[in-house]
């Protein structure tokens, strides 16, 4: 079981570069159990007992802009915190991901259109095997940004593809307040699901 609590700060460097970092506390509880495969789910992990440890961690990121183009890089778990010891040790491996995006100007009633693609630069170990994800998507908004629609597709370039398809929308219920809805489906069972959120901006 893993819980994270973080604080993020960002800083502009000139007119075309922004860098940021998140300092976080990570609490992990390690527990094991042998059970029949039928009826077992990840939701039952919270019922397992186990010792807990808390360690500090750091994520960093940067984004550069040039006209309508954006390029970004994130590195999570920079310090690779380790929980447990010996053969039971679990290490949160460093995870790097890079991406590119293109932002259009407004056209009539249509506001900004964003087309983006990003990819893992490192291979990650998961419960379903190693993966290195690559994804692409697009988002379109009305000129007044009262409605935004987005969609995308992702897959793994190592191991089994485990493709997922996602879509979502954001609708303003009043100035600065939005309802966000997202749905993910496809063969990748680990990513199937949906989300509903209320977002307030200032």
Residue, then its C-alpha position, 0 to 999 in steps of 0.5 A: x500500500x502506497x501513500x504520497x504527500x507532496x508540495x510542488x514549486x515551479x520557476x520560470x527561466x527566461x521566457x521559454x523555459x519553466x522548471x519545477x519539482x515536487x518534494x514528497x513523503x512516501x509511506x509504504x506498507x509491505x504485506x504478503x498473502x497466499x490466496x486462491x486466484x479466483x475472487x482475488x483483486x487489488x482492492x483486497x491489498x488494504x486488508x493485508x497487514x505489514x510493516x510501514x516505512x516513510x521516506x522522502x522523494x523528489x520528482x522534477x520536470x521542465x517544459x520549453x516553449x517555442x511558438x506553438x510548440x511545447x516540449x516537456x520532460x519529467x523524472x519521477x522518483x529521482x532518488x529511488x527510495x527503497x522500502x524494506x530490506x534484503x529479498x523483500x526490498x521494494x525500490x521505486x525505480x526512476x521513471x523518465x518521460x518526455x513529450x511534445x505538443x502543438x497548440x493551434x490558434x483560435x478559429x471561429x467558435x473553436x478555441x485552442x486545439x492541442x495535439x500531443x504525444x509522449x513516451x516513457x524513456x525508461x522501462x517500468x516493472x509492473x504486476x503485469x510485466x515490464x512496460x514502456x508506454x507511448x501515447x498520443x492524444x488531442x484536445x479541443x475547446x470552445x473559444x470561451x473554454x466553457x467546453x473541452x473535449x479530449x481523447x487519446x490512445x496508449x500502448x506499451x512498446x515492450x512486452x504485450x501491447x496492453x493498449x488503452x483508449x481514453x476520452x473525456x470532457x470538461x464543462x463549466x458550470x459557472x465561471x472558474x468552476x468545471x466538471x471533469x469526466x474521463x473514461x478509459x477502456x480497451x484491452x489493458x484491464x489495469x487502466x480501465x475505469x472512469x473518473x468524475x471531478x469538480x475543479x475550481x480555478x482562480 
